Amino acid sequence: MTENPPPGLPADPTPGQRARHGELAAGLAAVEQRIATACAAAGRPRDEVTLVVVTKTYPASDVRLLSGLGVTDVAENRDQDAAPKAVECRDLPLSWHFVGQLQTNKVRSVLGYADRVHSVDRLRLVEALSAGVLKTGRAALGCLIQVDLGGDSDAGEFAGGRGGALPGAVPELADALEAAPGLRLDGVMAVAPLLGRFAGNPRAAFDRLAEIASRVREAHPAATMVSAGMSGDLEQAIAAGATHVRVGTAVLGARPPLG
C-alpha cells in the first residue's frame, strides 16, 4: 500500500519535492520554536503573534508546500513576482500581504490579490488605494503605515533609508486611512533601520515603534497590528509587542539572487 504524501505535495512526489518539503518543515518548526520561546520570555501568549512567511524570490511550489504545512499568511514585496504567484496559488487558503514599497502605478495589480498592504507611507498612496478599491468593488483593504525609524526625531531631520513615513507624519496618515473609503487602518509596520540612532539596536527601534503604535491606537482603537521583526530580530520585535513577524530566510533558506 502506497503511503499518502504529506499535504502540499503532489500524489507522486519526486525525491526533490520530498526533500524540499522536509527543508521547509524543519525551517518552519525552528522559527515556530523561536516565536514560542520569545513569547514565553515576554510573558505573552503564543497566539498573540502571527507568523507571516515572506516568500519573495521563491517559487509558487514552495508556497504550496508551506500551505500544506499549516502556513496561512504569506508576504511578497515585488508585484511583478507576487501577481503571477498569487494566481497560481489562488486555490489555497492564504492571506497575502504586500510588504514592499508600492508605486501608485502598481496599485491596481496589487489590489487583485493582496489582503493587506504593510507599506502605506504617503497620502498619495492612500488616495490611489482607496480609488482602486472603490473601482474594483473588492473587499476592504487592510493597511498598515510603514514608519521610517531612522529619523533622529519626530520631525525626522534624517531618514533611515529603509522606506516609510517619518514619525511626525504618522498621525495625518492614520487619519487619512481611517477616513478613506474602502480602506481599513490595521496598524503600523517598520524595519529595523540601518542608519540613525537605532542602527544596530533593533530592540530600541521596536520599542520606538511600540510608542508610535500606542499613539495611533489612542486615536484609532481598531489599529492593533504591529508588524515588526524578521529572521534576524524577531525575538526583539516580540519583546517590544509585535503582533506580526515577517520571516523569510529562516523558514525558506538562503535566497536566490533577484533577477
ChimeraX commands (.cxc) that place a marker at each C-alpha (Angstrom):
marker #1 position 0.00,0.00,0.00 radius 0.5
marker #1 position 1.43,3.37,-1.05 radius 0.5
marker #1 position 1.72,5.94,1.71 radius 0.5
marker #1 position -0.11,9.19,1.02 radius 0.5
marker #1 position 2.29,12.12,0.60 radius 0.5
marker #1 position 2.20,14.98,3.14 radius 0.5
marker #1 position -0.22,17.87,2.40 radius 0.5
marker #1 position 1.10,20.22,-0.27 radius 0.5
marker #1 position 2.95,17.52,-2.21 radius 0.5
marker #1 position 1.57,16.03,-5.43 radius 0.5
marker #1 position 0.22,12.49,-5.43 radius 0.5
marker #1 position 3.52,11.10,-6.71 radius 0.5
marker #1 position 6.20,13.49,-5.46 radius 0.5
marker #1 position 9.75,13.37,-6.75 radius 0.5
marker #1 position 12.67,12.92,-4.36 radius 0.5
marker #1 position 13.46,16.61,-4.82 radius 0.5
marker #1 position 9.95,17.63,-3.84 radius 0.5
marker #1 position 10.08,15.45,-0.75 radius 0.5
marker #1 position 13.45,16.89,0.18 radius 0.5
marker #1 position 12.21,20.46,-0.19 radius 0.5
marker #1 position 9.15,19.63,1.91 radius 0.5
marker #1 position 11.49,18.39,4.64 radius 0.5
marker #1 position 13.62,21.52,4.46 radius 0.5
marker #1 position 10.61,23.79,4.77 radius 0.5
marker #1 position 9.13,21.74,7.60 radius 0.5
marker #1 position 12.41,21.96,9.53 radius 0.5
marker #1 position 12.77,25.69,8.94 radius 0.5
marker #1 position 9.17,26.33,9.92 radius 0.5
marker #1 position 9.50,24.24,13.09 radius 0.5
marker #1 position 12.65,26.11,14.11 radius 0.5
marker #1 position 11.00,29.50,13.62 radius 0.5
marker #1 position 7.87,28.40,15.45 radius 0.5
marker #1 position 10.06,27.37,18.39 radius 0.5
marker #1 position 11.82,30.75,18.35 radius 0.5
marker #1 position 8.49,32.56,18.38 radius 0.5
marker #1 position 7.15,30.40,21.21 radius 0.5
marker #1 position 10.31,30.94,23.26 radius 0.5
marker #1 position 10.23,34.72,22.65 radius 0.5
marker #1 position 6.57,34.90,23.64 radius 0.5
marker #1 position 7.23,32.97,26.83 radius 0.5
marker #1 position 10.16,35.25,27.70 radius 0.5
marker #1 position 7.94,38.31,27.14 radius 0.5
marker #1 position 5.06,36.84,29.15 radius 0.5
marker #1 position 2.83,36.80,26.09 radius 0.5
marker #1 position 0.54,34.03,24.81 radius 0.5
marker #1 position 1.88,32.40,21.64 radius 0.5
marker #1 position -1.37,33.14,19.80 radius 0.5
marker #1 position -0.74,36.89,20.09 radius 0.5
marker #1 position 1.90,36.67,17.34 radius 0.5
marker #1 position 1.18,35.78,13.71 radius 0.5
marker #1 position 3.94,34.40,11.52 radius 0.5
marker #1 position 3.92,35.89,8.02 radius 0.5
marker #1 position 6.26,33.91,5.77 radius 0.5
marker #1 position 7.99,36.14,3.23 radius 0.5
marker #1 position 8.11,34.11,0.03 radius 0.5
marker #1 position 9.77,36.69,-2.23 radius 0.5
marker #1 position 12.12,35.15,-4.83 radius 0.5
marker #1 position 10.80,31.65,-4.05 radius 0.5
marker #1 position 8.53,29.70,-6.42 radius 0.5
marker #1 position 4.82,29.05,-6.09 radius 0.5
marker #1 position 5.67,25.39,-5.39 radius 0.5
marker #1 position 7.21,26.49,-2.09 radius 0.5
marker #1 position 4.08,28.48,-1.23 radius 0.5
marker #1 position 2.02,25.36,-1.89 radius 0.5
marker #1 position 4.24,23.28,0.39 radius 0.5
marker #1 position 4.07,25.93,3.13 radius 0.5
marker #1 position 0.29,25.97,2.94 radius 0.5
marker #1 position 0.29,22.21,3.37 radius 0.5
marker #1 position 2.46,22.67,6.45 radius 0.5
marker #1 position -0.12,24.99,8.00 radius 0.5
marker #1 position 1.11,28.43,6.96 radius 0.5
marker #1 position -1.81,30.82,6.47 radius 0.5
marker #1 position -0.08,34.16,5.83 radius 0.5
marker #1 position 2.50,34.87,3.13 radius 0.5
marker #1 position 4.14,38.09,2.01 radius 0.5
marker #1 position 5.68,39.47,-1.16 radius 0.5
marker #1 position 7.50,42.72,-1.88 radius 0.5
marker #1 position 7.56,42.92,-5.69 radius 0.5
marker #1 position 4.32,42.96,-7.62 radius 0.5
marker #1 position 5.85,41.52,-10.78 radius 0.5
marker #1 position 6.69,38.37,-8.83 radius 0.5
marker #1 position 3.71,38.36,-6.49 radius 0.5
marker #1 position 0.88,38.70,-9.00 radius 0.5
marker #1 position 1.52,35.53,-11.03 radius 0.5
marker #1 position 2.41,33.57,-7.89 radius 0.5
marker #1 position -0.86,34.56,-6.23 radius 0.5
marker #1 position -2.80,33.47,-9.31 radius 0.5
marker #1 position -1.03,30.10,-9.32 radius 0.5
marker #1 position -1.88,29.64,-5.64 radius 0.5
marker #1 position -5.40,31.05,-5.69 radius 0.5
marker #1 position -6.90,27.71,-4.62 radius 0.5
marker #1 position -5.02,27.81,-1.31 radius 0.5
marker #1 position -6.45,29.23,1.95 radius 0.5
marker #1 position -3.90,32.02,2.24 radius 0.5
marker #1 position -3.84,35.67,3.22 radius 0.5
marker #1 position -1.46,37.67,1.02 radius 0.5
marker #1 position 0.48,40.58,2.48 radius 0.5
marker #1 position 2.26,43.14,0.31 radius 0.5
marker #1 position 5.28,44.43,2.22 radius 0.5
marker #1 position 7.38,46.26,-0.38 radius 0.5
marker #1 position 7.48,49.87,-1.46 radius 0.5
marker #1 position 4.37,50.42,-3.58 radius 0.5
marker #1 position 4.24,52.74,-6.56 radius 0.5
marker #1 position 0.82,54.09,-7.49 radius 0.5
marker #1 position 1.03,52.54,-10.99 radius 0.5
marker #1 position 1.11,49.09,-9.34 radius 0.5
marker #1 position -1.94,49.65,-7.13 radius 0.5
marker #1 position -4.44,48.06,-9.50 radius 0.5
marker #1 position -2.41,44.86,-9.77 radius 0.5
marker #1 position -1.72,44.61,-6.03 radius 0.5
marker #1 position -5.41,45.03,-5.26 radius 0.5
marker #1 position -6.04,41.89,-7.29 radius 0.5
marker #1 position -4.51,39.63,-4.66 radius 0.5
marker #1 position -3.36,41.46,-1.51 radius 0.5
marker #1 position -5.42,41.24,1.66 radius 0.5
marker #1 position -3.14,43.74,3.40 radius 0.5
marker #1 position -0.57,46.34,2.39 radius 0.5
marker #1 position 2.05,46.93,5.10 radius 0.5
marker #1 position 3.86,49.77,3.35 radius 0.5
marker #1 position 1.49,52.75,3.18 radius 0.5
marker #1 position 3.80,55.74,3.54 radius 0.5
marker #1 position 2.21,58.77,1.87 radius 0.5
marker #1 position -1.13,60.45,1.30 radius 0.5
marker #1 position -0.98,59.99,-2.48 radius 0.5
marker #1 position -0.84,56.23,-1.98 radius 0.5
marker #1 position -3.82,56.34,0.39 radius 0.5
marker #1 position -5.81,58.13,-2.31 radius 0.5
marker #1 position -4.76,55.69,-5.02 radius 0.5
marker #1 position -5.56,52.62,-2.92 radius 0.5
marker #1 position -8.97,53.97,-1.95 radius 0.5
marker #1 position -9.86,54.85,-5.52 radius 0.5
marker #1 position -8.71,51.42,-6.68 radius 0.5
marker #1 position -10.78,49.55,-4.10 radius 0.5
marker #1 position -13.88,51.54,-4.99 radius 0.5
marker #1 position -13.34,50.95,-8.69 radius 0.5
marker #1 position -12.89,47.19,-8.37 radius 0.5
marker #1 position -15.58,46.70,-5.76 radius 0.5
marker #1 position -13.39,44.28,-3.81 radius 0.5
marker #1 position -13.50,43.85,-0.04 radius 0.5
marker #1 position -11.92,46.48,2.17 radius 0.5
marker #1 position -8.12,46.50,2.10 radius 0.5
marker #1 position -6.23,46.27,5.36 radius 0.5
marker #1 position -3.49,48.92,5.55 radius 0.5
marker #1 position -0.50,49.47,7.81 radius 0.5
marker #1 position 1.55,52.63,7.97 radius 0.5
marker #1 position 5.22,51.93,7.38 radius 0.5
marker #1 position 7.31,54.03,9.75 radius 0.5
marker #1 position 10.87,55.09,8.99 radius 0.5
marker #1 position 12.66,54.57,12.31 radius 0.5
marker #1 position 15.88,56.07,11.00 radius 0.5
marker #1 position 14.74,59.63,11.77 radius 0.5
marker #1 position 16.54,61.36,14.63 radius 0.5
marker #1 position 13.32,62.88,15.94 radius 0.5
marker #1 position 9.60,63.02,15.30 radius 0.5
marker #1 position 10.32,65.87,12.91 radius 0.5
marker #1 position 12.62,63.48,11.06 radius 0.5
marker #1 position 15.66,65.50,10.13 radius 0.5
marker #1 position 17.29,62.28,8.97 radius 0.5
marker #1 position 15.75,59.38,7.09 radius 0.5
marker #1 position 16.99,55.85,7.59 radius 0.5
marker #1 position 16.78,54.64,4.01 radius 0.5
marker #1 position 14.52,51.59,4.62 radius 0.5
marker #1 position 11.37,53.35,3.44 radius 0.5
marker #1 position 8.34,54.60,5.30 radius 0.5
marker #1 position 6.79,57.77,6.68 radius 0.5
marker #1 position 8.70,59.75,9.27 radius 0.5
marker #1 position 7.15,59.53,12.76 radius 0.5
marker #1 position 5.79,63.05,12.63 radius 0.5
marker #1 position 3.73,62.22,9.54 radius 0.5
marker #1 position 2.06,59.14,11.04 radius 0.5
marker #1 position -0.96,60.85,12.71 radius 0.5
marker #1 position -2.02,62.55,9.47 radius 0.5
marker #1 position -1.64,59.31,7.53 radius 0.5
marker #1 position -3.63,57.42,10.17 radius 0.5
marker #1 position -6.47,59.93,9.97 radius 0.5
marker #1 position -6.45,59.76,6.18 radius 0.5
marker #1 position -6.58,55.96,6.17 radius 0.5
marker #1 position -9.39,55.90,8.72 radius 0.5
marker #1 position -11.42,58.27,6.54 radius 0.5
marker #1 position -10.63,56.68,3.16 radius 0.5
marker #1 position -13.49,54.64,1.64 radius 0.5
marker #1 position -12.57,51.02,1.05 radius 0.5
marker #1 position -9.54,51.05,3.35 radius 0.5
marker #1 position -9.10,49.78,6.90 radius 0.5
marker #1 position -6.38,51.11,9.20 radius 0.5
marker #1 position -4.90,47.99,10.82 radius 0.5
marker #1 position -1.77,49.39,12.48 radius 0.5
marker #1 position 1.89,50.15,11.83 radius 0.5
marker #1 position 4.92,48.42,10.36 radius 0.5
marker #1 position 8.67,49.02,10.46 radius 0.5
marker #1 position 12.02,47.52,9.59 radius 0.5
marker #1 position 14.95,47.89,11.99 radius 0.5
marker #1 position 16.97,50.76,10.48 radius 0.5
marker #1 position 20.49,50.54,9.11 radius 0.5
marker #1 position 21.27,54.18,9.89 radius 0.5
marker #1 position 20.43,56.74,12.56 radius 0.5
marker #1 position 20.27,56.44,16.33 radius 0.5
marker #1 position 18.66,52.97,16.28 radius 0.5
marker #1 position 21.16,51.39,13.87 radius 0.5
marker #1 position 22.37,48.11,15.32 radius 0.5
marker #1 position 19.83,48.23,18.14 radius 0.5
marker #1 position 16.63,46.59,16.90 radius 0.5
marker #1 position 15.10,46.34,20.38 radius 0.5
marker #1 position 15.30,50.11,20.85 radius 0.5
marker #1 position 13.92,50.61,17.34 radius 0.5
marker #1 position 10.97,48.32,18.02 radius 0.5
marker #1 position 10.33,49.97,21.39 radius 0.5
marker #1 position 10.09,53.25,19.49 radius 0.5
marker #1 position 7.64,51.65,17.06 radius 0.5
marker #1 position 5.58,50.44,20.03 radius 0.5
marker #1 position 5.33,54.03,21.27 radius 0.5
marker #1 position 4.14,55.19,17.86 radius 0.5
marker #1 position 1.67,52.29,17.65 radius 0.5
marker #1 position 0.27,53.21,21.06 radius 0.5
marker #1 position -0.37,56.78,19.92 radius 0.5
marker #1 position -2.10,55.53,16.78 radius 0.5
marker #1 position -4.35,53.25,18.86 radius 0.5
marker #1 position -5.32,56.13,21.14 radius 0.5
marker #1 position -6.90,57.86,18.15 radius 0.5
marker #1 position -7.87,54.71,16.24 radius 0.5
marker #1 position -8.57,51.85,18.69 radius 0.5
marker #1 position -9.03,49.20,15.99 radius 0.5
marker #1 position -5.48,49.71,14.67 radius 0.5
marker #1 position -3.95,46.95,16.80 radius 0.5
marker #1 position -1.41,45.40,14.42 radius 0.5
marker #1 position 2.32,45.96,14.92 radius 0.5
marker #1 position 4.25,44.35,12.07 radius 0.5
marker #1 position 7.93,44.14,13.01 radius 0.5
marker #1 position 10.76,41.65,13.17 radius 0.5
marker #1 position 12.38,39.46,10.54 radius 0.5
marker #1 position 14.66,36.41,10.57 radius 0.5
marker #1 position 17.45,38.13,12.50 radius 0.5
marker #1 position 15.49,40.13,15.04 radius 0.5
marker #1 position 12.08,38.53,15.59 radius 0.5
marker #1 position 12.80,37.98,19.30 radius 0.5
marker #1 position 13.44,41.68,19.89 radius 0.5
marker #1 position 10.28,42.57,17.98 radius 0.5
marker #1 position 8.14,40.18,20.04 radius 0.5
marker #1 position 9.64,41.54,23.26 radius 0.5
marker #1 position 8.57,45.02,22.13 radius 0.5
marker #1 position 5.00,43.93,21.37 radius 0.5
marker #1 position 4.95,42.92,17.69 radius 0.5
marker #1 position 1.76,41.14,16.67 radius 0.5
marker #1 position 3.08,40.02,13.27 radius 0.5
marker #1 position 6.62,38.93,12.37 radius 0.5
marker #1 position 7.73,38.74,8.74 radius 0.5
marker #1 position 10.19,35.87,8.28 radius 0.5
marker #1 position 11.69,34.58,5.05 radius 0.5
marker #1 position 15.23,33.23,5.13 radius 0.5
marker #1 position 14.89,31.42,8.47 radius 0.5
marker #1 position 12.00,29.39,7.03 radius 0.5
marker #1 position 12.93,29.07,3.36 radius 0.5
marker #1 position 16.72,29.16,3.42 radius 0.5
marker #1 position 19.21,31.45,1.69 radius 0.5
marker #1 position 17.52,33.46,-1.02 radius 0.5
marker #1 position 18.33,33.03,-4.70 radius 0.5
marker #1 position 19.54,36.29,-6.28 radius 0.5
marker #1 position 16.94,38.69,-7.60 radius 0.5
marker #1 position 16.63,38.85,-11.35 radius 0.5
marker link #1:1,2 radius 0.2
marker link #1:2,3 radius 0.2
marker link #1:3,4 radius 0.2
marker link #1:4,5 radius 0.2
marker link #1:5,6 radius 0.2
marker link #1:6,7 radius 0.2
marker link #1:7,8 radius 0.2
marker link #1:8,9 radius 0.2
marker link #1:9,10 radius 0.2
marker link #1:10,11 radius 0.2
marker link #1:11,12 radius 0.2
marker link #1:12,13 radius 0.2
marker link #1:13,14 radius 0.2
marker link #1:14,15 radius 0.2
marker link #1:15,16 radius 0.2
marker link #1:16,17 radius 0.2
marker link #1:17,18 radius 0.2
marker link #1:18,19 radius 0.2
marker link #1:19,20 radius 0.2
marker link #1:20,21 radius 0.2
marker link #1:21,22 radius 0.2
marker link #1:22,23 radius 0.2
marker link #1:23,24 radius 0.2
marker link #1:24,25 radius 0.2
marker link #1:25,26 radius 0.2
marker link #1:26,27 radius 0.2
marker link #1:27,28 radius 0.2
marker link #1:28,29 radius 0.2
marker link #1:29,30 radius 0.2
marker link #1:30,31 radius 0.2
marker link #1:31,32 radius 0.2
marker link #1:32,33 radius 0.2
marker link #1:33,34 radius 0.2
marker link #1:34,35 radius 0.2
marker link #1:35,36 radius 0.2
marker link #1:36,37 radius 0.2
marker link #1:37,38 radius 0.2
marker link #1:38,39 radius 0.2
marker link #1:39,40 radius 0.2
marker link #1:40,41 radius 0.2
marker link #1:41,42 radius 0.2
marker link #1:42,43 radius 0.2
marker link #1:43,44 radius 0.2
marker link #1:44,45 radius 0.2
marker link #1:45,46 radius 0.2
marker link #1:46,47 radius 0.2
marker link #1:47,48 radius 0.2
marker link #1:48,49 radius 0.2
marker link #1:49,50 radius 0.2
marker link #1:50,51 radius 0.2
marker link #1:51,52 radius 0.2
marker link #1:52,53 radius 0.2
marker link #1:53,54 radius 0.2
marker link #1:54,55 radius 0.2
marker link #1:55,56 radius 0.2
marker link #1:56,57 radius 0.2
marker link #1:57,58 radius 0.2
marker link #1:58,59 radius 0.2
marker link #1:59,60 radius 0.2
marker link #1:60,61 radius 0.2
marker link #1:61,62 radius 0.2
marker link #1:62,63 radius 0.2
marker link #1:63,64 radius 0.2
marker link #1:64,65 radius 0.2
marker link #1:65,66 radius 0.2
marker link #1:66,67 radius 0.2
marker link #1:67,68 radius 0.2
marker link #1:68,69 radius 0.2
marker link #1:69,70 radius 0.2
marker link #1:70,71 radius 0.2
marker link #1:71,72 radius 0.2
marker link #1:72,73 radius 0.2
marker link #1:73,74 radius 0.2
marker link #1:74,75 radius 0.2
marker link #1:75,76 radius 0.2
marker link #1:76,77 radius 0.2
marker link #1:77,78 radius 0.2
marker link #1:78,79 radius 0.2
marker link #1:79,80 radius 0.2
marker link #1:80,81 radius 0.2
marker link #1:81,82 radius 0.2
marker link #1:82,83 radius 0.2
marker link #1:83,84 radius 0.2
marker link #1:84,85 radius 0.2
marker link #1:85,86 radius 0.2
marker link #1:86,87 radius 0.2
marker link #1:87,88 radius 0.2
marker link #1:88,89 radius 0.2
marker link #1:89,90 radius 0.2
marker link #1:90,91 radius 0.2
marker link #1:91,92 radius 0.2
marker link #1:92,93 radius 0.2
marker link #1:93,94 radius 0.2
marker link #1:94,95 radius 0.2
marker link #1:95,96 radius 0.2
marker link #1:96,97 radius 0.2
marker link #1:97,98 radius 0.2
marker link #1:98,99 radius 0.2
marker link #1:99,100 radius 0.2
marker link #1:100,101 radius 0.2
marker link #1:101,102 radius 0.2
marker link #1:102,103 radius 0.2
marker link #1:103,104 radius 0.2
marker link #1:104,105 radius 0.2
marker link #1:105,106 radius 0.2
marker link #1:106,107 radius 0.2
marker link #1:107,108 radius 0.2
marker link #1:108,109 radius 0.2
marker link #1:109,110 radius 0.2
marker link #1:110,111 radius 0.2
marker link #1:111,112 radius 0.2
marker link #1:112,113 radius 0.2
marker link #1:113,114 radius 0.2
marker link #1:114,115 radius 0.2
marker link #1:115,116 radius 0.2
marker link #1:116,117 radius 0.2
marker link #1:117,118 radius 0.2
marker link #1:118,119 radius 0.2
marker link #1:119,120 radius 0.2
marker link #1:120,121 radius 0.2
marker link #1:121,122 radius 0.2
marker link #1:122,123 radius 0.2
marker link #1:123,124 radius 0.2
marker link #1:124,125 radius 0.2
marker link #1:125,126 radius 0.2
marker link #1:126,127 radius 0.2
marker link #1:127,128 radius 0.2
marker link #1:128,129 radius 0.2
marker link #1:129,130 radius 0.2
marker link #1:130,131 radius 0.2
marker link #1:131,132 radius 0.2
marker link #1:132,133 radius 0.2
marker link #1:133,134 radius 0.2
marker link #1:134,135 radius 0.2
marker link #1:135,136 radius 0.2
marker link #1:136,137 radius 0.2
marker link #1:137,138 radius 0.2
marker link #1:138,139 radius 0.2
marker link #1:139,140 radius 0.2
marker link #1:140,141 radius 0.2
marker link #1:141,142 radius 0.2
marker link #1:142,143 radius 0.2
marker link #1:143,144 radius 0.2
marker link #1:144,145 radius 0.2
marker link #1:145,146 radius 0.2
marker link #1:146,147 radius 0.2
marker link #1:147,148 radius 0.2
marker link #1:148,149 radius 0.2
marker link #1:149,150 radius 0.2
marker link #1:150,151 radius 0.2
marker link #1:151,152 radius 0.2
marker link #1:152,153 radius 0.2
marker link #1:153,154 radius 0.2
marker link #1:154,155 radius 0.2
marker link #1:155,156 radius 0.2
marker link #1:156,157 radius 0.2
marker link #1:157,158 radius 0.2
marker link #1:158,159 radius 0.2
marker link #1:159,160 radius 0.2
marker link #1:160,161 radius 0.2
marker link #1:161,162 radius 0.2
marker link #1:162,163 radius 0.2
marker link #1:163,164 radius 0.2
marker link #1:164,165 radius 0.2
marker link #1:165,166 radius 0.2
marker link #1:166,167 radius 0.2
marker link #1:167,168 radius 0.2
marker link #1:168,169 radius 0.2
marker link #1:169,170 radius 0.2
marker link #1:170,171 radius 0.2
marker link #1:171,172 radius 0.2
marker link #1:172,173 radius 0.2
marker link #1:173,174 radius 0.2
marker link #1:174,175 radius 0.2
marker link #1:175,176 radius 0.2
marker link #1:176,177 radius 0.2
marker link #1:177,178 radius 0.2
marker link #1:178,179 radius 0.2
marker link #1:179,180 radius 0.2
marker link #1:180,181 radius 0.2
marker link #1:181,182 radius 0.2
marker link #1:182,183 radius 0.2
marker link #1:183,184 radius 0.2
marker link #1:184,185 radius 0.2
marker link #1:185,186 radius 0.2
marker link #1:186,187 radius 0.2
marker link #1:187,188 radius 0.2
marker link #1:188,189 radius 0.2
marker link #1:189,190 radius 0.2
marker link #1:190,191 radius 0.2
marker link #1:191,192 radius 0.2
marker link #1:192,193 radius 0.2
marker link #1:193,194 radius 0.2
marker link #1:194,195 radius 0.2
marker link #1:195,196 radius 0.2
marker link #1:196,197 radius 0.2
marker link #1:197,198 radius 0.2
marker link #1:198,199 radius 0.2
marker link #1:199,200 radius 0.2
marker link #1:200,201 radius 0.2
marker link #1:201,202 radius 0.2
marker link #1:202,203 radius 0.2
marker link #1:203,204 radius 0.2
marker link #1:204,205 radius 0.2
marker link #1:205,206 radius 0.2
marker link #1:206,207 radius 0.2
marker link #1:207,208 radius 0.2
marker link #1:208,209 radius 0.2
marker link #1:209,210 radius 0.2
marker link #1:210,211 radius 0.2
marker link #1:211,212 radius 0.2
marker link #1:212,213 radius 0.2
marker link #1:213,214 radius 0.2
marker link #1:214,215 radius 0.2
marker link #1:215,216 radius 0.2
marker link #1:216,217 radius 0.2
marker link #1:217,218 radius 0.2
marker link #1:218,219 radius 0.2
marker link #1:219,220 radius 0.2
marker link #1:220,221 radius 0.2
marker link #1:221,222 radius 0.2
marker link #1:222,223 radius 0.2
marker link #1:223,224 radius 0.2
marker link #1:224,225 radius 0.2
marker link #1:225,226 radius 0.2
marker link #1:226,227 radius 0.2
marker link #1:227,228 radius 0.2
marker link #1:228,229 radius 0.2
marker link #1:229,230 radius 0.2
marker link #1:230,231 radius 0.2
marker link #1:231,232 radius 0.2
marker link #1:232,233 radius 0.2
marker link #1:233,234 radius 0.2
marker link #1:234,235 radius 0.2
marker link #1:235,236 radius 0.2
marker link #1:236,237 radius 0.2
marker link #1:237,238 radius 0.2
marker link #1:238,239 radius 0.2
marker link #1:239,240 radius 0.2
marker link #1:240,241 radius 0.2
marker link #1:241,242 radius 0.2
marker link #1:242,243 radius 0.2
marker link #1:243,244 radius 0.2
marker link #1:244,245 radius 0.2
marker link #1:245,246 radius 0.2
marker link #1:246,247 radius 0.2
marker link #1:247,248 radius 0.2
marker link #1:248,249 radius 0.2
marker link #1:249,250 radius 0.2
marker link #1:250,251 radius 0.2
marker link #1:251,252 radius 0.2
marker link #1:252,253 radius 0.2
marker link #1:253,254 radius 0.2
marker link #1:254,255 radius 0.2
marker link #1:255,256 radius 0.2
marker link #1:256,257 radius 0.2
marker link #1:257,258 radius 0.2
marker link #1:258,259 radius 0.2
view
